[in-house]
Amino acid sequence: MKTASSDTLSKKDLHHTPFILFATTTAGGGSLVGDDRPWWIPGPVEGRRGPWAAISGRGGGRWRESACGLDEREATARPHQNLGDSFPRAYSPPPGSPPASVPRPGECLPKSARGPNMKEADRSNSQHFVVFLFTSFSSMPTDATLRSAQPDTLPSSPFPTDDPILGQIGGTPMLPYPGAEDGRLLCKMESANPTRSMKDRIAMGILTEALQNGEYDRVVEASSGNTAGAVALVANRLGVPCTLTCPEGTSPHKIGYMKAFGAEVRTCPDVDSDHPDHYRAVAQRIAEDTGAFLVDQYHNQSNPGVHYQWTGPEIWAQAGADMTHLVSAMGTGGLVSGTARHVKEQAADAGRDVTVVGVDAEHSNISTSFYGADAVPYDTCVEGLGKGGELPTMWFDHVDEMRDVADEEAFRQAREAAQTHGMPVGPSAGAALSVARDIHAEQPDATVVMIVCDGGEQYFDTLFDV
């Protein structure tokens, strides 16, 4: 068995090296390996789950002193909280120690095997050790490792990169929805992208292609939602200045993403779309005046095109053998349009069909445009859901039907997903989930794939009044 000390353990080791971790309590307050760095590891531990929780923390599981003849206790540290003198540590046995001397999980670490790095003061003051054995970190479901549980056959990104941050875009997991039986409702977790949204994909695809020849030295986009943060992130990593326009009243969380990645943010009056001060008109003027590249997600055919090249192939690789339905919320329509085109092409080659269902807000005009009905006043509180009319990024030829969802139902489903099933999703994903659950209940033989376009972490204010 390989072991690693805290001085040699690398990020690669965390995913590929079996090793032993243990928590210590010392009477003299000394640390085990001569420094004050705690070891944080991802859950689950003893059946509990918690992203990057301390091993002896509440999110990472219990540790027992009873193995050493002492009372059982439970550590009270929360994830990312310093554990004081109860640090989990990597254990390196003394040189030449036989494998048999390695303690089993829960056993006391013998004095002769407490590691060459321990200070003398710590040796004399140490009271006990509790040992936890893990064979690999790669199977633990954190944001960083969820992807590793997916099939090795997932297609590679059509936009390859050596950048360690941009390389985290795409390859998102697909999970059975905990609130549905039989594993027939599957969730494509686009919330696992770096900014917790599928918009990372279009920012990555559009910008890497537009900027590869060095023709532009600035990026501009108009967005009050997830696209802004995604564009800011990708521009940051590509080393290109970024200007973003958004209307007054844009969520502080969304503006936070923009500013966190160094973008220039220009807030515009909340006026009608035909007004010259509308945030999209302002972005257009900035791009024209400065010669910057305008992403233009509302008209750029690379919006659905990126999903045709990327999201669709992933979904088909993960569920193509079984899926009968694809469900997604629609805003610009790029996600469902591009994904649907690829899925339908693959299904046709396999001699069958997949029904694609777009989801619109109740008072919105994507559905009315799709069915050729009269337009209605556009009015929804669900961010990213619906539009005032049809956009060129909506490829209706690849969509079979549209269903409308009331705002209250979208929010209810999003809250239930988090509070009952431990899966925070955004309200637009809540709308899609409502439709997906209806299809799941209506058609016992259906296998429904719904796309979780973003995570609920960005909507705590609207979902939970915080």
C-alpha positions in Angstrom: 0.0 0.0 0.0 1.3 3.5 -0.9 1.3 6.1 1.7 2.0 9.8 1.5 3.2 12.4 4.0 1.7 15.9 4.2 5.0 17.2 2.7 4.7 15.1 -0.5 1.0 14.7 -1.1 -0.1 16.4 -4.3 -3.4 17.0 -6.0 -2.7 14.0 -8.2 -2.1 11.9 -5.1 -5.5 12.9 -3.8 -7.2 11.2 -6.7 -4.9 8.3 -7.3 -3.1 7.3 -4.1 -4.6 5.0 -1.4 -3.6 6.4 2.0 -4.5 6.6 5.6 -5.8 9.6 7.4 -6.3 10.1 11.1 -7.4 12.7 13.6 -5.3 13.5 16.6 -5.9 15.1 20.0 -2.8 16.2 21.8 -2.6 17.3 25.4 0.0 19.9 24.6 -1.7 21.4 21.6 1.0 20.3 19.2 0.3 19.3 15.6 1.1 15.9 14.2 3.4 16.8 11.3 5.0 19.9 12.5 2.7 22.5 10.9 -0.8 23.9 11.2 -2.2 22.8 7.9 -5.4 20.8 8.3 -6.3 18.1 5.8 -9.7 18.6 4.2 -11.1 15.7 2.3 -14.4 15.3 0.4 -17.3 13.2 1.8 -18.9 10.8 2.0 -17.5 9.3 5.2 -19.4 6.5 6.9 -22.4 7.1 4.7 -22.5 10.9 5.1 -22.0 13.4 2.4 -20.4 16.9 2.5 -18.3 18.6 -0.1 -14.7 19.2 1.2 -15.6 18.5 4.8 -13.0 17.8 7.4 -12.7 14.1 8.1 -13.7 14.6 11.7 -16.2 17.3 10.8 -20.0 17.1 10.9 -20.1 17.1 7.1 -17.5 14.4 6.8 -18.6 11.8 9.3 -17.9 10.7 12.9 -14.8 9.7 14.5 -14.7 7.5 17.6 -12.3 7.4 20.5 -13.9 4.2 21.8 -11.5 2.2 19.7 -8.8 3.4 22.1 -10.9 2.6 25.2 -12.1 6.2 25.5 -15.6 7.7 25.3 -17.2 8.1 22.0 -17.4 11.7 20.8 -18.4 13.5 17.7 -16.4 16.4 16.3 -18.3 19.6 16.0 -16.4 21.3 13.2 -18.3 22.3 10.1 -16.9 22.0 6.6 -13.9 24.3 6.0 -13.8 25.1 9.7 -10.4 24.8 11.5 -10.5 21.9 13.8 -7.9 23.2 16.2 -6.1 20.3 17.7 -8.2 17.7 15.9 -6.6 17.9 12.5 -6.9 14.9 10.1 -3.4 14.1 8.9 -1.8 11.9 6.3 0.2 9.1 7.9 3.6 7.9 6.8 4.8 4.8 8.6 8.4 4.6 9.7 10.8 3.3 7.1 10.8 -0.4 6.8 7.4 -0.9 8.6 5.7 -4.0 7.3 2.2 -3.7 5.8 0.8 -5.6 8.8 1.7 -2.7 11.1 -0.7 -0.4 9.3 -3.8 0.0 11.6 -7.3 -0.7 10.4 -9.9 2.0 10.3 -10.9 3.0 13.8 -7.8 1.5 15.5 -5.4 3.4 17.6 -2.1 4.2 15.9 0.7 2.4 17.8 3.3 4.6 19.3 6.0 3.0 17.1 4.2 4.0 14.0 3.3 7.6 14.6 5.4 8.9 11.8 8.9 10.3 11.5 7.6 13.9 11.2 6.1 14.2 14.6 7.8 16.6 17.0 9.2 15.2 20.2 6.8 17.4 22.2 3.9 15.9 20.3 5.2 12.4 20.9 5.3 12.9 24.6 1.9 14.7 24.8 -0.1 12.7 22.4 -3.0 10.9 24.0 -4.6 8.9 21.1 -5.1 8.6 17.4 -8.1 7.5 15.4 -7.4 6.1 12.0 -9.5 6.2 8.8 -8.5 4.3 5.7 -9.5 5.3 2.2 -8.5 3.5 -0.9 -9.3 6.5 -3.3 -10.7 9.9 -3.4 -11.8 9.6 -7.0 -15.1 8.0 -6.1 -16.2 10.7 -3.6 -19.0 12.9 -5.0 -17.7 16.4 -4.8 -17.8 19.2 -7.4 -14.3 18.2 -8.4 -14.9 14.5 -8.7 -18.5 14.0 -9.8 -17.4 13.8 -13.4 -15.1 10.8 -12.6 -18.2 8.6 -12.0 -19.4 9.1 -15.5 -18.6 6.6 -18.3 -15.2 6.7 -19.8 -16.9 6.9 -23.2 -18.0 10.6 -22.7 -16.9 12.5 -25.8 -14.1 15.0 -25.4 -14.7 18.7 -25.5 -14.8 20.1 -29.0 -13.0 23.1 -27.5 -9.9 21.5 -26.0 -7.8 23.6 -23.6 -4.8 23.2 -21.3 -6.2 25.8 -18.9 -7.0 24.2 -15.5 -10.1 26.3 -15.0 -11.6 26.2 -18.5 -10.9 22.5 -18.5 -13.6 22.0 -15.9 -16.3 23.2 -18.3 -18.4 20.4 -19.7 -18.3 16.7 -18.9 -21.1 17.2 -16.4 -22.7 14.3 -14.6 -26.1 12.8 -15.2 -27.9 11.7 -12.0 -31.3 10.0 -11.3 -33.6 12.4 -9.7 -34.0 11.4 -6.1 -37.8 12.2 -6.1 -38.7 9.8 -8.9 -38.9 6.0 -8.9 -37.1 3.5 -11.1 -34.3 5.8 -12.2 -36.4 6.9 -15.2 -36.0 10.6 -14.6 -32.4 11.6 -15.2 -30.9 15.0 -14.6 -28.1 16.4 -16.7 -26.3 18.5 -14.1 -25.1 21.6 -15.9 -24.9 23.2 -12.4 -21.6 21.4 -12.1 -19.9 23.8 -14.4 -17.5 26.4 -12.9 -20.1 29.2 -12.7 -22.9 26.7 -11.9 -24.5 27.2 -15.3 -24.6 25.7 -18.8 -23.8 29.2 -20.0 -20.1 28.3 -19.4 -20.3 26.1 -22.5 -21.4 28.8 -24.9 -18.9 31.3 -23.4 -16.1 28.8 -23.9 -17.2 27.8 -27.4 -17.9 31.2 -28.8 -14.9 33.0 -27.2 -12.3 30.5 -27.9 -13.3 30.4 -31.6 -13.7 34.2 -31.9 -10.4 35.1 -30.2 -8.1 32.4 -31.6 -6.8 34.6 -34.4 -6.1 37.7 -32.2 -8.5 39.9 -34.1 -10.2 41.2 -31.0 -8.7 42.7 -27.8 -11.9 43.1 -25.8 -15.1 41.2 -25.3 -18.6 42.8 -24.7 -21.9 41.1 -23.8 -25.3 42.2 -22.6 -26.7 39.9 -19.9 -28.6 40.1 -16.6 -28.1 36.4 -15.9 -25.7 33.5 -16.1 -24.2 34.4 -19.4 -22.5 37.5 -17.9 -20.6 35.5 -15.3 -19.6 32.8 -17.8 -18.3 35.4 -20.3 -16.4 37.1 -17.5 -14.8 33.8 -16.4 -13.7 32.7 -19.9 -12.4 36.2 -20.8 -10.5 36.2 -17.6 -8.8 33.0 -18.4 -8.1 34.0 -22.0 -6.5 37.2 -20.8 -9.0 39.5 -22.7 -10.7 42.6 -21.0 -14.4 42.2 -20.7 -17.2 44.8 -20.5 -20.7 43.6 -19.5 -23.9 45.6 -19.5 -26.9 44.7 -17.4 -30.2 46.4 -16.3 -30.8 48.0 -13.0 -32.1 45.5 -10.5 -29.8 42.7 -11.7 -29.2 40.2 -9.0 -26.2 41.1 -6.8 -25.1 37.5 -7.0 -24.9 37.7 -10.8 -23.0 41.1 -10.6 -20.8 39.4 -8.1 -19.7 36.8 -10.7 -19.0 39.6 -13.2 -16.8 41.6 -10.9 -15.2 38.6 -9.3 -13.6 37.7 -12.6 -12.5 41.3 -13.3 -15.1 42.4 -15.8 -16.1 46.0 -16.2 -19.8 46.2 -15.4 -22.1 49.0 -16.8 -25.6 49.2 -15.3 -28.3 50.5 -17.6 -31.8 51.8 -17.0 -34.5 49.2 -16.9 -36.3 50.4 -20.1 -38.1 48.8 -23.0 -35.9 46.9 -25.5 -36.4 49.5 -28.2 -35.0 52.3 -26.0 -31.5 53.4 -26.9 -30.4 53.0 -23.3 -31.6 49.4 -23.1 -28.6 47.3 -21.9 -28.5 45.3 -25.2 -28.4 48.5 -27.2 -25.6 49.9 -25.0 -23.6 46.8 -25.5 -24.0 47.0 -29.2 -22.7 50.6 -29.2 -19.7 49.8 -27.0 -18.7 47.0 -29.4 -19.1 49.2 -32.4 -17.2 52.1 -30.8 -14.3 50.0 -29.5 -14.1 47.3 -32.1 -14.7 44.7 -29.4 -16.2 41.3 -30.0 -19.9 41.2 -29.1 -21.0 37.7 -27.9 -24.7 38.5 -28.7 -26.2 35.3 -27.3 -29.7 36.3 -28.6 -28.7 36.1 -32.3 -25.4 34.3 -32.5 -26.0 30.9 -34.1 -23.0 29.5 -32.2 -25.2 29.6 -29.1 -27.2 26.5 -30.2 -24.3 25.4 -32.3 -22.1 24.9 -29.2 -24.7 22.7 -27.6 -25.1 20.7 -30.9 -21.3 20.0 -30.8 -21.0 19.5 -27.0 -24.0 19.1 -24.8 -25.9 16.9 -27.2 -23.1 14.4 -27.7 -22.6 14.1 -23.9 -26.3 13.5 -23.2 -26.5 10.9 -26.0 -23.4 9.1 -24.6 -24.9 9.1 -21.1 -28.5 8.2 -21.8 -29.0 7.6 -25.6 -29.6 3.9 -25.2 -32.6 4.5 -23.0 -34.0 8.0 -23.3 -37.4 8.6 -24.8 -37.8 12.3 -23.9 -35.6 15.4 -23.5 -36.9 18.3 -21.5 -35.4 21.7 -21.0 -36.3 25.2 -20.0 -36.1 27.8 -22.8 -34.7 31.3 -22.6 -32.6 32.1 -25.7 -33.5 28.5 -26.7 -29.9 27.7 -27.6 -29.5 24.9 -25.1 -32.6 22.8 -26.1 -32.2 23.6 -29.8 -28.6 22.5 -30.3 -28.9 19.6 -27.9 -32.2 18.4 -29.5 -30.7 18.5 -33.0 -27.9 16.2 -32.1 -30.1 13.8 -30.0 -32.7 13.5 -32.7 -30.0 12.8 -35.4 -28.6 10.0 -33.3 -32.0 8.6 -32.5 -32.9 8.6 -36.2 -29.7 6.7 -37.0 -30.7 4.2 -34.3 -34.1 3.8 -35.9 -36.2 5.4 -33.2 -37.3 8.8 -32.0 -36.8 11.0 -28.9 -39.5 13.5 -28.0 -38.1 17.0 -27.2 -40.2 19.2 -24.9 -39.4 22.8 -24.5 -40.6 24.6 -21.3 -41.8 28.2 -21.3 -43.2 30.5 -18.6 -46.9 30.8 -18.4 -47.0 34.4 -19.5 -44.4 34.3 -22.3 -44.2 34.0 -26.0 -42.0 31.2 -26.9 -45.0 28.8 -26.8 -47.2 31.2 -28.7 -44.6 31.6 -31.4 -44.1 27.8 -31.6 -47.8 27.2 -32.0 -48.6 30.3 -34.0 -50.9 31.7 -31.4 -51.5 35.4 -30.5 -48.8 37.0 -28.3 -49.5 37.6 -24.7 -47.9 40.3 -22.4 -44.6 38.9 -21.3 -44.5 38.6 -17.5 -42.6 36.1 -15.4 -40.5 36.2 -12.2 -38.5 33.1 -13.2 -35.1 34.3 -14.3 -33.9 32.9 -17.6 -37.3 31.4 -18.5 -39.3 32.6 -21.5 -39.0 35.5 -23.9 -41.2 38.2 -25.5 -41.0 36.4 -28.8 -39.2 34.0 -31.1 -35.4 34.4 -31.4 -33.1 33.1 -34.2 -31.4 30.9 -31.6 -34.6 28.9 -31.3 -34.5 26.0 -33.7 -38.1 25.0 -33.5 -37.6 22.3 -36.2 -36.0 20.1 -33.6 -38.6 20.7 -30.8 -41.7 18.5 -30.7 -43.9 20.4 -28.2 -43.9 23.2 -25.7 -45.4 23.3 -22.2 -46.0 26.3 -20.0 -45.3 26.3 -16.3 -46.6 28.9 -13.8 -44.0 30.8 -11.8 -45.3 29.5 -8.5 -44.9 25.9 -9.7 -41.4 26.5 -11.0 -40.4 27.9 -7.6 -42.2 25.1 -5.7 -40.3 22.4 -7.6 -37.0 24.1 -7.1 -37.6 24.4 -3.4 -38.7 20.8 -3.1 -35.7 19.6 -5.1 -33.4 21.2 -2.5 -35.3 20.8 0.7 -36.7 17.3 0.2 -34.1 15.7 -2.2 -30.9 17.6 -1.4 -30.5 18.9 -5.0 -30.5 22.7 -5.3 -31.6 23.8 -8.8 -32.6 27.2 -10.2 -36.2 28.1 -10.7 -36.1 27.7 -14.5 -34.8 24.2 -13.9 -37.7 23.8 -11.4 -40.0 24.6 -14.3 -38.4 21.9 -16.5 -38.5 19.5 -13.5 -42.2 20.0 -13.2 -42.8 19.0 -16.9 -40.3 16.1 -16.6 -42.1 14.7 -13.6 -45.5 15.0 -15.3 -44.2 13.0 -18.3 -42.6 10.5 -15.9 -45.9 10.0 -14.2 -48.0 10.0 -17.4 -45.9 7.5 -19.3 -44.7 4.5 -17.2 -42.3 3.3 -19.9 -40.7 6.7 -20.5 -37.1 7.5 -19.6 -36.9 11.3 -19.3 -33.7 13.3 -19.4 -34.1 16.9 -18.1 -31.4 19.5 -18.2 -30.6 21.3 -14.9 -29.5 24.5 -16.6 -28.2 26.0 -13.4 -27.9 25.5 -9.7 -30.0 26.9 -6.9 -27.0 28.4 -5.1 -27.6 31.6 -7.2 -31.2 32.0 -6.1 -31.2 31.7 -2.4 -32.7 35.2 -2.2 -35.7 34.4 -4.4 -36.2 30.8 -3.3 -35.6 31.0 0.4 -35.8 34.7 1.3 -32.2 35.0 2.4 
